[in-house]
Amino acid sequence: MAEVKILVEGFASGDFSDEEERTRATITLIEDGDIKIVVDPGVLKSQDILISALERNGLSVNDIDIVCITHSHINHYRNIGMFPEAKTLEFYGLWDKESVEDWNENFSEDIKIIKTPGHDKSSISLLVKTKNGSVAVVGDLFWKENYPEKDPYADSPEKLEESRNKILEISDWIIPGHGKIFKVKK
Ligand SMILES: [Zn+2]
């Protein structure tokens, strides 16, 4: 069974009405046997925040094998360069520096890659089998628990709805793009 942990909890613009607009993606760590994946290293006030979060888990940037980008919005991928040796997993393929190969939907025994278009046409989610059930790491399919009801930036509101329903059906827990993990109500 794989393990999933939030390294840095995100927030959405609008969470701090008294401040300038700012945003932070939720950054997630997936450990599947020897494979260590960081999802959406995002934007941060300081990269030290992520470095310290990795350290608390006994890891450094060089221990990360794969950086997954749920979709190509800069607030989800700005810090990808922190992991120069890691491969990059995104909608179009698995990149190793300048080479790219197709990924398999069954990425490993415990990790599935699911195309979840809607917020953006090239959005993916990772569905991870853990001892606590299936955890879906979904980027901006949800920004937070059941939020927003209507995504003002959705590329396709219809596809978003379809993708949300699909994920709600197959997961027990959801890690959204800009908030805490939440339990799926069945
Ligand atoms: Zn986005």
Backbone and ligand atoms as CSV (ligand in chain L), in Angstrom:
chain,resi,resn,atom,element,x,y,z
A,1,MET,N,N,0.849,-1.209,0.000
A,1,MET,CA,C,0.000,0.000,0.000
A,1,MET,C,C,0.878,1.251,0.000
A,2,ALA,N,N,0.430,2.210,-0.753
A,2,ALA,CA,C,1.182,3.470,-0.810
A,2,ALA,C,C,0.764,4.378,0.351
A,3,GLU,N,N,1.545,5.419,0.552
A,3,GLU,CA,C,1.205,6.410,1.588
A,3,GLU,C,C,1.103,7.779,0.964
A,4,VAL,N,N,0.136,8.544,1.449
A,4,VAL,CA,C,-0.064,9.900,0.916
A,4,VAL,C,C,-0.056,10.881,2.074
A,5,LYS,N,N,0.646,11.969,1.909
A,5,LYS,CA,C,0.760,12.969,2.967
A,5,LYS,C,C,0.742,14.354,2.352
A,6,ILE,N,N,0.066,15.263,2.987
A,6,ILE,CA,C,0.153,16.660,2.527
A,6,ILE,C,C,1.436,17.256,3.100
A,7,LEU,N,N,2.275,17.779,2.214
A,7,LEU,CA,C,3.524,18.408,2.660
A,7,LEU,C,C,3.263,19.861,3.042
A,8,VAL,N,N,2.527,20.555,2.189
A,8,VAL,CA,C,2.229,21.972,2.411
A,8,VAL,C,C,0.763,22.178,2.059
A,9,GLU,N,N,0.004,22.664,3.015
A,9,GLU,CA,C,-1.428,22.862,2.729
A,9,GLU,C,C,-1.625,24.178,1.973
A,10,GLY,N,N,-2.437,24.108,0.958
A,10,GLY,CA,C,-2.639,25.280,0.124
A,10,GLY,C,C,-3.746,26.186,0.612
A,11,PHE,N,N,-3.877,27.309,-0.072
A,11,PHE,CA,C,-5.011,28.208,0.141
A,11,PHE,C,C,-5.344,28.839,-1.202
A,12,ALA,N,N,-6.519,29.413,-1.257
A,12,ALA,CA,C,-6.963,30.005,-2.521
A,12,ALA,C,C,-6.983,31.517,-2.391
A,13,SER,N,N,-6.871,32.187,-3.534
A,13,SER,CA,C,-7.002,33.637,-3.488
A,13,SER,C,C,-8.427,33.911,-2.997
A,14,GLY,N,N,-8.574,34.903,-2.168
A,14,GLY,CA,C,-9.890,35.147,-1.595
A,14,GLY,C,C,-9.970,34.663,-0.158
A,15,ASP,N,N,-8.994,33.816,0.267
A,15,ASP,CA,C,-8.994,33.348,1.655
A,15,ASP,C,C,-8.590,34.464,2.616
A,16,PHE,N,N,-7.890,35.449,2.097
A,16,PHE,CA,C,-7.418,36.545,2.938
A,16,PHE,C,C,-7.923,37.855,2.349
A,17,SER,N,N,-9.107,38.236,2.739
A,17,SER,CA,C,-9.741,39.386,2.086
A,17,SER,C,C,-9.002,40.698,2.373
A,18,ASP,N,N,-8.238,40.726,3.485
A,18,ASP,CA,C,-7.567,41.975,3.830
A,18,ASP,C,C,-6.183,42.100,3.200
A,19,GLU,N,N,-5.800,41.108,2.411
A,19,GLU,CA,C,-4.450,41.156,1.866
A,19,GLU,C,C,-4.474,41.186,0.353
A,20,GLU,N,N,-3.310,41.362,-0.230
A,20,GLU,CA,C,-3.205,41.281,-1.681
A,20,GLU,C,C,-3.592,39.866,-2.109
A,21,GLU,N,N,-3.988,39.724,-3.363
A,21,GLU,CA,C,-4.388,38.410,-3.847
A,21,GLU,C,C,-3.183,37.477,-3.865
A,22,ARG,N,N,-3.292,36.362,-3.184
A,22,ARG,CA,C,-2.227,35.371,-3.263
A,22,ARG,C,C,-2.818,33.969,-3.200
A,23,THR,N,N,-2.052,33.014,-3.660
A,23,THR,CA,C,-2.552,31.647,-3.764
A,23,THR,C,C,-1.418,30.668,-3.528
A,24,ARG,N,N,-1.772,29.473,-3.050
A,24,ARG,CA,C,-0.765,28.432,-2.848
A,24,ARG,C,C,-1.448,27.099,-3.104
A,25,ALA,N,N,-0.809,26.283,-3.925
A,25,ALA,CA,C,-1.381,24.961,-4.190
A,25,ALA,C,C,-1.038,24.029,-3.037
A,26,THR,N,N,-1.898,23.088,-2.765
A,26,THR,CA,C,-1.587,22.029,-1.801
A,26,THR,C,C,-0.527,21.125,-2.429
A,27,ILE,N,N,0.546,20.906,-1.689
A,27,ILE,CA,C,1.650,20.088,-2.198
A,27,ILE,C,C,1.631,18.742,-1.466
A,28,THR,N,N,1.611,17.663,-2.248
A,28,THR,CA,C,1.404,16.325,-1.683
A,28,THR,C,C,2.601,15.429,-1.944
A,29,LEU,N,N,2.866,14.558,-0.983
A,29,LEU,CA,C,3.914,13.541,-1.122
A,29,LEU,C,C,3.250,12.168,-1.217
A,30,ILE,N,N,3.630,11.399,-2.228
A,30,ILE,CA,C,3.161,10.013,-2.337
A,30,ILE,C,C,4.384,9.105,-2.269
A,31,GLU,N,N,4.322,8.137,-1.362
A,31,GLU,CA,C,5.417,7.173,-1.272
A,31,GLU,C,C,4.869,5.800,-1.598
A,32,ASP,N,N,5.359,5.240,-2.676
A,32,ASP,CA,C,4.883,3.939,-3.127
A,32,ASP,C,C,6.102,3.033,-3.244
A,33,GLY,N,N,6.355,2.256,-2.196
A,33,GLY,CA,C,7.592,1.468,-2.165
A,33,GLY,C,C,8.769,2.421,-2.231
A,34,ASP,N,N,9.625,2.203,-3.229
A,34,ASP,CA,C,10.812,3.051,-3.365
A,34,ASP,C,C,10.522,4.343,-4.106
A,35,ILE,N,N,9.346,4.434,-4.718
A,35,ILE,CA,C,9.065,5.605,-5.563
A,35,ILE,C,C,8.497,6.738,-4.726
A,36,LYS,N,N,9.104,7.905,-4.849
A,36,LYS,CA,C,8.629,9.079,-4.111
A,36,LYS,C,C,8.210,10.161,-5.099
A,37,ILE,N,N,6.964,10.593,-4.926
A,37,ILE,CA,C,6.376,11.545,-5.875
A,37,ILE,C,C,5.940,12.798,-5.125
A,38,VAL,N,N,6.260,13.942,-5.665
A,38,VAL,CA,C,5.723,15.205,-5.140
A,38,VAL,C,C,4.718,15.723,-6.172
A,39,VAL,N,N,3.533,16.080,-5.704
A,39,VAL,CA,C,2.503,16.575,-6.618
A,39,VAL,C,C,2.326,18.084,-6.434
A,40,ASP,N,N,2.382,18.815,-7.525
A,40,ASP,CA,C,2.094,20.261,-7.573
A,40,ASP,C,C,2.964,21.099,-6.632
A,41,PRO,N,N,4.285,21.165,-6.910
A,41,PRO,CA,C,5.143,21.975,-6.039
A,41,PRO,C,C,4.838,23.476,-6.060
A,42,GLY,N,N,4.018,23.854,-6.995
A,42,GLY,CA,C,3.354,25.145,-6.902
A,42,GLY,C,C,4.194,26.399,-6.860
A,43,VAL,N,N,3.642,27.383,-6.216
A,43,VAL,CA,C,4.313,28.659,-5.913
A,43,VAL,C,C,4.383,28.727,-4.390
A,44,LEU,N,N,5.461,29.273,-3.893
A,44,LEU,CA,C,5.617,29.444,-2.443
A,44,LEU,C,C,6.322,30.764,-2.188
A,45,LYS,N,N,6.063,31.340,-1.039
A,45,LYS,CA,C,6.765,32.559,-0.645
A,45,LYS,C,C,8.262,32.265,-0.628
A,46,SER,N,N,8.599,31.074,-0.121
A,46,SER,CA,C,10.002,30.648,-0.108
A,46,SER,C,C,10.048,29.144,-0.349
A,47,GLN,N,N,11.012,28.719,-1.167
A,47,GLN,CA,C,11.142,27.283,-1.427
A,47,GLN,C,C,11.564,26.523,-0.173
A,48,ASP,N,N,12.095,27.262,0.816
A,48,ASP,CA,C,12.476,26.626,2.091
A,48,ASP,C,C,11.278,25.951,2.757
A,49,ILE,N,N,10.090,26.461,2.499
A,49,ILE,CA,C,8.880,25.873,3.101
A,49,ILE,C,C,8.750,24.420,2.661
A,50,LEU,N,N,8.977,24.178,1.378
A,50,LEU,CA,C,8.874,22.810,0.852
A,50,LEU,C,C,10.084,21.975,1.275
A,51,ILE,N,N,11.255,22.590,1.264
A,51,ILE,CA,C,12.470,21.872,1.681
A,51,ILE,C,C,12.320,21.408,3.133
A,52,SER,N,N,11.802,22.282,3.992
A,52,SER,CA,C,11.611,21.901,5.409
A,52,SER,C,C,10.553,20.821,5.544
A,53,ALA,N,N,9.494,20.918,4.760
A,53,ALA,CA,C,8.438,19.897,4.837
A,53,ALA,C,C,8.995,18.537,4.421
A,54,LEU,N,N,9.846,18.515,3.408
A,54,LEU,CA,C,10.474,17.252,2.998
A,54,LEU,C,C,11.391,16.740,4.110
A,55,GLU,N,N,12.155,17.652,4.698
A,55,GLU,CA,C,13.079,17.269,5.783
A,55,GLU,C,C,12.341,16.625,6.948
A,56,ARG,N,N,11.169,17.169,7.265
A,56,ARG,CA,C,10.376,16.590,8.361
A,56,ARG,C,C,9.971,15.147,8.057
A,57,ASN,N,N,9.987,14.797,6.769
A,57,ASN,CA,C,9.679,13.421,6.372
A,57,ASN,C,C,10.949,12.630,6.051
A,58,GLY,N,N,12.075,13.177,6.468
A,58,GLY,CA,C,13.350,12.492,6.271
A,58,GLY,C,C,13.826,12.497,4.825
A,59,LEU,N,N,13.362,13.478,4.040
A,59,LEU,CA,C,13.689,13.499,2.609
A,59,LEU,C,C,14.351,14.818,2.203
A,60,SER,N,N,15.098,14.750,1.105
A,60,SER,CA,C,15.612,15.981,0.499
A,60,SER,C,C,15.105,16.023,-0.946
A,61,VAL,N,N,15.318,17.125,-1.616
A,61,VAL,CA,C,14.821,17.237,-3.001
A,61,VAL,C,C,15.397,16.137,-3.892
A,62,ASN,N,N,16.609,15.688,-3.572
A,62,ASN,CA,C,17.235,14.652,-4.411
A,62,ASN,C,C,16.627,13.264,-4.225
A,63,ASP,N,N,15.827,13.098,-3.178
A,63,ASP,CA,C,15.177,11.801,-2.968
A,63,ASP,C,C,13.897,11.660,-3.784
A,64,ILE,N,N,13.448,12.736,-4.400
A,64,ILE,CA,C,12.170,12.699,-5.125
A,64,ILE,C,C,12.409,12.183,-6.544
A,65,ASP,N,N,11.677,11.127,-6.907
A,65,ASP,CA,C,11.860,10.503,-8.231
A,65,ASP,C,C,11.007,11.153,-9.299
A,66,ILE,N,N,9.807,11.579,-8.896
A,66,ILE,CA,C,8.853,12.094,-9.887
A,66,ILE,C,C,8.149,13.315,-9.320
A,67,VAL,N,N,8.014,14.336,-10.150
A,67,VAL,CA,C,7.170,15.473,-9.787
A,67,VAL,C,C,5.959,15.414,-10.708
A,68,CYS,N,N,4.783,15.355,-10.105
A,68,CYS,CA,C,3.557,15.292,-10.906
A,68,CYS,C,C,2.901,16.662,-10.922
A,69,ILE,N,N,2.509,17.100,-12.104
A,69,ILE,CA,C,1.820,18.373,-12.273
A,69,ILE,C,C,0.382,18.043,-12.691
A,70,THR,N,N,-0.571,18.349,-11.826
A,70,THR,CA,C,-1.954,17.973,-12.148
A,70,THR,C,C,-2.483,18.727,-13.358
A,71,HIS,N,N,-2.009,19.955,-13.550
A,71,HIS,CA,C,-2.387,20.730,-14.742
A,71,HIS,C,C,-1.443,21.912,-14.850
A,72,SER,N,N,-1.346,22.442,-16.065
A,72,SER,CA,C,-0.317,23.445,-16.316
A,72,SER,C,C,-0.780,24.865,-16.032
A,73,HIS,N,N,-1.145,25.119,-14.788
A,73,HIS,CA,C,-1.348,26.493,-14.325
A,73,HIS,C,C,-0.169,26.810,-13.415
A,74,ILE,N,N,0.389,28.000,-13.599
A,74,ILE,CA,C,1.691,28.285,-12.964
A,74,ILE,C,C,1.666,28.130,-11.447
A,75,ASN,N,N,0.520,28.365,-10.827
A,75,ASN,CA,C,0.495,28.227,-9.368
A,75,ASN,C,C,0.587,26.759,-8.928
A,76,HIS,N,N,0.591,25.849,-9.889
A,76,HIS,CA,C,0.791,24.428,-9.562
A,76,HIS,C,C,2.160,23.907,-9.989
A,77,TYR,N,N,2.853,24.623,-10.903
A,77,TYR,CA,C,4.130,24.052,-11.375
A,77,TYR,C,C,5.348,24.961,-11.249
A,78,ARG,N,N,5.186,26.144,-10.710
A,78,ARG,CA,C,6.282,27.113,-10.686
A,78,ARG,C,C,7.597,26.536,-10.132
A,79,ASN,N,N,7.514,25.677,-9.086
A,79,ASN,CA,C,8.729,25.202,-8.407
A,79,ASN,C,C,9.262,23.864,-8.905
A,80,ILE,N,N,8.866,23.467,-10.085
A,80,ILE,CA,C,9.295,22.175,-10.596
A,80,ILE,C,C,10.828,22.092,-10.713
A,81,GLY,N,N,11.461,23.223,-10.953
A,81,GLY,CA,C,12.922,23.260,-11.094
A,81,GLY,C,C,13.676,22.963,-9.810
A,82,MET,N,N,12.957,22.887,-8.690
A,82,MET,CA,C,13.613,22.497,-7.428
A,82,MET,C,C,14.086,21.053,-7.459
A,83,PHE,N,N,13.576,20.281,-8.440
A,83,PHE,CA,C,13.864,18.838,-8.501
A,83,PHE,C,C,14.518,18.512,-9.842
A,84,PRO,N,N,15.767,18.941,-10.039
A,84,PRO,CA,C,16.376,18.820,-11.372
A,84,PRO,C,C,16.547,17.389,-11.850
A,85,GLU,N,N,16.650,16.442,-10.921
A,85,GLU,CA,C,16.892,15.045,-11.334
A,85,GLU,C,C,15.597,14.232,-11.454
A,86,ALA,N,N,14.499,14.774,-10.948
A,86,ALA,CA,C,13.250,14.009,-10.950
A,86,ALA,C,C,12.624,13.989,-12.350
A,87,LYS,N,N,11.863,12.946,-12.609
A,87,LYS,CA,C,11.059,12.921,-13.830
A,87,LYS,C,C,9.811,13.762,-13.591
A,88,THR,N,N,9.196,14.207,-14.670
A,88,THR,CA,C,7.958,14.986,-14.538
A,88,THR,C,C,6.810,14.226,-15.177
A,89,LEU,N,N,5.763,14.054,-14.388
A,89,LEU,CA,C,4.571,13.372,-14.884
A,89,LEU,C,C,3.477,14.412,-15.099
A,90,GLU,N,N,2.967,14.476,-16.313
A,90,GLU,CA,C,1.848,15.387,-16.594
A,90,GLU,C,C,0.993,14.752,-17.686
A,91,PHE,N,N,-0.081,15.434,-18.039
A,91,PHE,CA,C,-1.079,14.916,-18.968
A,91,PHE,C,C,-0.463,14.274,-20.216
A,92,TYR,N,N,0.530,14.934,-20.802
A,92,TYR,CA,C,1.034,14.496,-22.105
A,92,TYR,C,C,2.115,13.423,-22.025
A,93,GLY,N,N,2.634,13.155,-20.828
A,93,GLY,CA,C,3.649,12.120,-20.747
A,93,GLY,C,C,4.472,12.173,-19.487
A,94,LEU,N,N,5.423,11.251,-19.432
A,94,LEU,CA,C,6.371,11.183,-18.333
A,94,LEU,C,C,7.709,11.648,-18.896
A,95,TRP,N,N,8.158,12.786,-18.393
A,95,TRP,CA,C,9.355,13.415,-18.938
A,95,TRP,C,C,10.585,13.054,-18.118
A,96,ASP,N,N,11.679,12.759,-18.830
A,96,ASP,CA,C,12.968,12.606,-18.180
A,96,ASP,C,C,13.870,13.599,-18.896
A,97,LYS,N,N,14.105,14.728,-18.244
A,97,LYS,CA,C,14.806,15.842,-18.889
A,97,LYS,C,C,14.107,16.154,-20.223
A,98,GLU,N,N,14.789,15.961,-21.367
A,98,GLU,CA,C,14.133,16.337,-22.622
A,98,GLU,C,C,13.462,15.166,-23.340
A,99,SER,N,N,13.514,13.971,-22.755
A,99,SER,CA,C,12.810,12.846,-23.394
A,99,SER,C,C,11.464,12.640,-22.729
A,100,VAL,N,N,10.534,12.190,-23.530
A,100,VAL,CA,C,9.194,11.966,-22.989
A,100,VAL,C,C,8.667,10.612,-23.453
A,101,GLU,N,N,7.995,9.923,-22.560
A,101,GLU,CA,C,7.354,8.658,-22.934
A,101,GLU,C,C,5.910,8.685,-22.444
A,102,ASP,N,N,5.074,7.839,-23.049
A,102,ASP,CA,C,3.676,7.743,-22.612
A,102,ASP,C,C,3.620,7.081,-21.251
A,103,TRP,N,N,2.655,7.490,-20.454
A,103,TRP,CA,C,2.470,6.784,-19.187
A,103,TRP,C,C,1.328,5.795,-19.324
A,104,ASN,N,N,1.326,4.855,-18.400
A,104,ASN,CA,C,0.287,3.841,-18.357
A,104,ASN,C,C,-0.724,4.260,-17.298
A,105,GLU,N,N,-2.006,4.091,-17.593
A,105,GLU,CA,C,-3.044,4.469,-16.623
A,105,GLU,C,C,-2.799,3.769,-15.277
A,106,ASN,N,N,-2.410,2.509,-15.328
A,106,ASN,CA,C,-2.022,1.801,-14.104
A,106,ASN,C,C,-0.539,2.054,-13.896
A,107,PHE,N,N,-0.269,3.155,-13.269
A,107,PHE,CA,C,1.116,3.621,-13.148
A,107,PHE,C,C,1.951,2.655,-12.300
A,108,SER,N,N,1.343,2.207,-11.204
A,108,SER,CA,C,1.954,1.147,-10.395
A,108,SER,C,C,0.790,0.349,-9.816
A,109,GLU,N,N,1.117,-0.626,-8.989
A,109,GLU,CA,C,0.049,-1.438,-8.421
A,109,GLU,C,C,-0.929,-0.576,-7.610
A,110,ASP,N,N,-0.398,0.440,-6.968
A,110,ASP,CA,C,-1.232,1.247,-6.067
A,110,ASP,C,C,-1.536,2.658,-6.579
A,111,ILE,N,N,-1.049,3.000,-7.743
A,111,ILE,CA,C,-1.299,4.356,-8.268
A,111,ILE,C,C,-1.901,4.290,-9.664
A,112,LYS,N,N,-3.009,4.963,-9.810
A,112,LYS,CA,C,-3.676,5.044,-11.103
A,112,LYS,C,C,-3.663,6.509,-11.556
A,113,ILE,N,N,-3.442,6.725,-12.840
A,113,ILE,CA,C,-3.512,8.090,-13.371
A,113,ILE,C,C,-4.840,8.219,-14.112
A,114,ILE,N,N,-5.597,9.246,-13.774
A,114,ILE,CA,C,-6.914,9.408,-14.385
A,114,ILE,C,C,-7.003,10.786,-15.026
A,115,LYS,N,N,-7.415,10.813,-16.278
A,115,LYS,CA,C,-7.623,12.112,-16.930
A,115,LYS,C,C,-8.897,12.738,-16.371
A,116,THR,N,N,-8.787,13.949,-15.862
A,116,THR,CA,C,-9.945,14.610,-15.249
A,116,THR,C,C,-10.102,16.019,-15.820
A,117,PRO,N,N,-10.463,16.115,-17.097
A,117,PRO,CA,C,-10.595,17.429,-17.727
A,117,PRO,C,C,-11.763,18.235,-17.155
A,118,GLY,N,N,-11.728,19.513,-17.378
A,118,GLY,CA,C,-12.823,20.377,-16.928
A,118,GLY,C,C,-12.300,21.720,-16.480
A,119,HIS,N,N,-11.541,21.721,-15.361
A,119,HIS,CA,C,-10.899,22.957,-14.915
A,119,HIS,C,C,-9.962,23.417,-16.022
A,120,ASP,N,N,-9.258,22.443,-16.559
A,120,ASP,CA,C,-8.330,22.667,-17.656
A,120,ASP,C,C,-8.369,21.392,-18.486
A,121,LYS,N,N,-8.190,21.502,-19.795
A,121,LYS,CA,C,-8.387,20.306,-20.626
A,121,LYS,C,C,-7.303,19.256,-20.415
A,122,SER,N,N,-6.147,19.688,-19.933
A,122,SER,CA,C,-5.074,18.716,-19.708
A,122,SER,C,C,-4.852,18.488,-18.209
A,123,SER,N,N,-5.938,18.188,-17.507
A,123,SER,CA,C,-5.843,17.908,-16.067
A,123,SER,C,C,-5.805,16.404,-15.812
A,124,ILE,N,N,-4.958,16.010,-14.876
A,124,ILE,CA,C,-4.940,14.618,-14.432
A,124,ILE,C,C,-5.088,14.562,-12.903
A,125,SER,N,N,-5.540,13.406,-12.423
A,125,SER,CA,C,-5.602,13.141,-10.991
A,125,SER,C,C,-4.878,11.831,-10.734
A,126,LEU,N,N,-4.367,11.673,-9.524
A,126,LEU,CA,C,-3.752,10.408,-9.134
A,126,LEU,C,C,-4.646,9.753,-8.096
A,127,LEU,N,N,-4.954,8.493,-8.326
A,127,LEU,CA,C,-5.756,7.740,-7.369
A,127,LEU,C,C,-4.813,6.735,-6.703
A,128,VAL,N,N,-4.680,6.887,-5.388
A,128,VAL,CA,C,-3.664,6.119,-4.668
A,128,VAL,C,C,-4.320,5.198,-3.653
A,129,LYS,N,N,-3.971,3.915,-3.713
A,129,LYS,CA,C,-4.482,2.947,-2.737
A,129,LYS,C,C,-3.649,3.046,-1.475
A,130,THR,N,N,-4.315,3.329,-0.353
A,130,THR,CA,C,-3.606,3.398,0.927
A,130,THR,C,C,-4.328,2.503,1.930
A,131,LYS,N,N,-3.748,2.351,3.114
A,131,LYS,CA,C,-4.407,1.504,4.115
A,131,LYS,C,C,-5.704,2.150,4.617
A,132,ASN,N,N,-5.871,3.444,4.387
A,132,ASN,CA,C,-7.112,4.120,4.797
A,132,ASN,C,C,-8.125,4.255,3.662
A,133,GLY,N,N,-7.883,3.592,2.546
A,133,GLY,CA,C,-8.794,3.696,1.410
A,133,GLY,C,C,-8.112,4.397,0.242
A,134,SER,N,N,-8.914,4.712,-0.783
A,134,SER,CA,C,-8.358,5.346,-1.978
A,134,SER,C,C,-8.335,6.861,-1.820
A,135,VAL,N,N,-7.157,7.429,-2.041
A,135,VAL,CA,C,-7.000,8.880,-1.933
A,135,VAL,C,C,-6.793,9.438,-3.341
A,136,ALA,N,N,-7.619,10.394,-3.734
A,136,ALA,CA,C,-7.465,11.031,-5.039
A,136,ALA,C,C,-6.811,12.399,-4.850
A,137,VAL,N,N,-5.714,12.600,-5.577
A,137,VAL,CA,C,-5.030,13.898,-5.555
A,137,VAL,C,C,-5.422,14.572,-6.866
A,138,VAL,N,N,-6.220,15.634,-6.777
A,138,VAL,CA,C,-6.991,16.048,-7.951
A,138,VAL,C,C,-6.671,17.437,-8.508
A,139,GLY,N,N,-5.686,18.132,-7.934
A,139,GLY,CA,C,-5.453,19.490,-8.424
A,139,GLY,C,C,-6.718,20.310,-8.303
A,140,ASP,N,N,-7.022,21.114,-9.308
A,140,ASP,CA,C,-8.140,22.049,-9.191
A,140,ASP,C,C,-9.498,21.494,-9.638
A,141,LEU,N,N,-9.610,20.172,-9.676
A,141,LEU,CA,C,-10.932,19.579,-9.896
A,141,LEU,C,C,-11.848,20.069,-8.760
A,142,PHE,N,N,-11.298,20.078,-7.548
A,142,PHE,CA,C,-11.881,20.785,-6.405
A,142,PHE,C,C,-10.780,21.686,-5.853
A,143,TRP,N,N,-11.116,22.912,-5.499
A,143,TRP,CA,C,-10.097,23.770,-4.864
A,143,TRP,C,C,-10.025,23.435,-3.381
A,144,LYS,N,N,-11.211,23.146,-2.815
A,144,LYS,CA,C,-11.353,22.737,-1.414
A,144,LYS,C,C,-12.542,21.802,-1.373
A,145,GLU,N,N,-12.931,21.396,-0.149
A,145,GLU,CA,C,-14.053,20.470,-0.034
A,145,GLU,C,C,-15.284,21.070,-0.710
A,146,ASN,N,N,-15.756,20.367,-1.738
A,146,ASN,CA,C,-16.947,20.781,-2.499
A,146,ASN,C,C,-16.955,22.257,-2.880
A,147,TYR,N,N,-15.794,22.781,-3.219
A,147,TYR,CA,C,-15.677,24.193,-3.562
A,147,TYR,C,C,-14.741,24.366,-4.748
A,148,PRO,N,N,-14.953,25.276,-5.658
A,148,PRO,CA,C,-16.173,26.087,-5.759
A,148,PRO,C,C,-17.300,25.276,-6.396
A,149,GLU,N,N,-18.518,25.661,-6.106
A,149,GLU,CA,C,-19.635,24.958,-6.713
A,149,GLU,C,C,-19.555,25.108,-8.235
A,150,LYS,N,N,-19.329,26.356,-8.667
A,150,LYS,CA,C,-19.102,26.605,-10.096
A,150,LYS,C,C,-17.718,27.232,-10.241
A,151,ASP,N,N,-16.851,26.530,-10.950
A,151,ASP,CA,C,-15.477,27.009,-11.119
A,151,ASP,C,C,-15.458,28.149,-12.140
A,152,PRO,N,N,-15.120,29.370,-11.707
A,152,PRO,CA,C,-15.150,30.496,-12.640
A,152,PRO,C,C,-14.109,30.387,-13.757
A,153,TYR,N,N,-13.097,29.542,-13.553
A,153,TYR,CA,C,-12.042,29.407,-14.571
A,153,TYR,C,C,-12.180,28.132,-15.389
A,154,ALA,N,N,-13.252,27.370,-15.182
A,154,ALA,CA,C,-13.353,26.077,-15.854
A,154,ALA,C,C,-13.293,26.229,-17.370
A,155,ASP,N,N,-12.467,25.383,-17.942
A,155,ASP,CA,C,-12.317,25.290,-19.369
A,155,ASP,C,C,-13.618,24.739,-19.962
A,156,SER,N,N,-14.184,23.736,-19.280
A,156,SER,CA,C,-15.455,23.134,-19.680
A,156,SER,C,C,-16.244,22.735,-18.432
A,157,PRO,N,N,-17.268,23.523,-18.053
A,157,PRO,CA,C,-18.059,23.178,-16.866
A,157,PRO,C,C,-18.695,21.792,-16.958
A,158,GLU,N,N,-19.079,21.366,-18.159
A,158,GLU,CA,C,-19.702,20.037,-18.310
A,158,GLU,C,C,-18.687,18.942,-17.997
A,159,LYS,N,N,-17.508,19.064,-18.588
A,159,LYS,CA,C,-16.480,18.039,-18.345
A,159,LYS,C,C,-16.049,18.050,-16.884
A,160,LEU,N,N,-16.018,19.228,-16.291
A,160,LEU,CA,C,-15.635,19.333,-14.880
A,160,LEU,C,C,-16.596,18.519,-14.019
A,161,GLU,N,N,-17.876,18.699,-14.290
A,161,GLU,CA,C,-18.915,17.975,-13.556
A,161,GLU,C,C,-18.734,16.467,-13.716
A,162,GLU,N,N,-18.500,16.043,-14.945
A,162,GLU,CA,C,-18.276,14.607,-15.221
A,162,GLU,C,C,-17.065,14.081,-14.465
A,163,SER,N,N,-15.980,14.846,-14.534
A,163,SER,CA,C,-14.750,14.399,-13.861
A,163,SER,C,C,-14.948,14.353,-12.358
A,164,ARG,N,N,-15.640,15.348,-11.810
A,164,ARG,CA,C,-15.894,15.359,-10.359
A,164,ARG,C,C,-16.689,14.122,-9.949
A,165,ASN,N,N,-17.749,13.827,-10.706
A,165,ASN,CA,C,-18.588,12.677,-10.367
A,165,ASN,C,C,-17.795,11.376,-10.406
A,166,LYS,N,N,-16.952,11.266,-11.419
A,166,LYS,CA,C,-16.143,10.066,-11.556
A,166,LYS,C,C,-15.231,9.901,-10.335
A,167,ILE,N,N,-14.549,10.963,-9.954
A,167,ILE,CA,C,-13.623,10.891,-8.812
A,167,ILE,C,C,-14.386,10.638,-7.510
A,168,LEU,N,N,-15.530,11.304,-7.341
A,168,LEU,CA,C,-16.315,11.111,-6.104
A,168,LEU,C,C,-16.746,9.652,-5.959
A,169,GLU,N,N,-16.975,9.032,-7.096
A,169,GLU,CA,C,-17.422,7.652,-7.073
A,169,GLU,C,C,-16.318,6.672,-6.673
A,170,ILE,N,N,-15.113,6.945,-7.140
A,170,ILE,CA,C,-14.054,5.933,-6.962
A,170,ILE,C,C,-13.097,6.214,-5.804
A,171,SER,N,N,-13.270,7.349,-5.122
A,171,SER,CA,C,-12.318,7.663,-4.044
A,171,SER,C,C,-13.002,7.724,-2.690
A,172,ASP,N,N,-12.205,7.529,-1.644
A,172,ASP,CA,C,-12.695,7.680,-0.272
A,172,ASP,C,C,-12.284,9.028,0.303
A,173,TRP,N,N,-11.182,9.526,-0.177
A,173,TRP,CA,C,-10.639,10.788,0.304
A,173,TRP,C,C,-10.198,11.608,-0.902
A,174,ILE,N,N,-10.274,12.932,-0.766
A,174,ILE,CA,C,-9.819,13.795,-1.859
A,174,ILE,C,C,-8.860,14.843,-1.309
A,175,ILE,N,N,-7.736,14.972,-1.987
A,175,ILE,CA,C,-6.834,16.092,-1.694
A,175,ILE,C,C,-7.050,17.112,-2.803
A,176,PRO,N,N,-7.670,18.248,-2.469
A,176,PRO,CA,C,-8.001,19.241,-3.479
A,176,PRO,C,C,-6.812,20.151,-3.796
A,177,GLY,N,N,-6.987,21.014,-4.776
A,177,GLY,CA,C,-5.881,21.856,-5.255
A,177,GLY,C,C,-5.418,22.919,-4.289
A,178,HIS,N,N,-6.301,23.355,-3.393
A,178,HIS,CA,C,-5.943,24.503,-2.546
A,178,HIS,C,C,-6.467,24.369,-1.123
A,179,GLY,N,N,-6.571,23.146,-0.603
A,179,GLY,CA,C,-7.086,23.033,0.762
A,179,GLY,C,C,-6.705,21.713,1.395
A,180,LYS,N,N,-7.404,21.398,2.464
A,180,LYS,CA,C,-7.144,20.182,3.246
A,180,LYS,C,C,-7.753,18.956,2.581
A,181,ILE,N,N,-7.269,17.801,2.987
A,181,ILE,CA,C,-7.879,16.539,2.555
A,181,ILE,C,C,-9.302,16.483,3.114
A,182,PHE,N,N,-10.228,15.922,2.345
A,182,PHE,CA,C,-11.586,15.725,2.875
A,182,PHE,C,C,-12.113,14.342,2.501
A,183,LYS,N,N,-13.055,13.893,3.344
A,183,LYS,CA,C,-13.626,12.558,3.136
A,183,LYS,C,C,-14.786,12.662,2.179
A,184,VAL,N,N,-14.882,11.712,1.272
A,184,VAL,CA,C,-15.994,11.693,0.326
A,184,VAL,C,C,-17.207,11.114,1.030
A,185,LYS,N,N,-18.311,11.861,0.990
A,185,LYS,CA,C,-19.544,11.372,1.627
A,185,LYS,C,C,-20.250,10.445,0.654
A,186,LYS,N,N,-20.438,9.198,1.079
A,186,LYS,CA,C,-21.078,8.223,0.173
A,186,LYS,C,C,-22.583,8.144,0.442
L,1,ZN,ZN,ZN,-5.681,25.758,-11.933
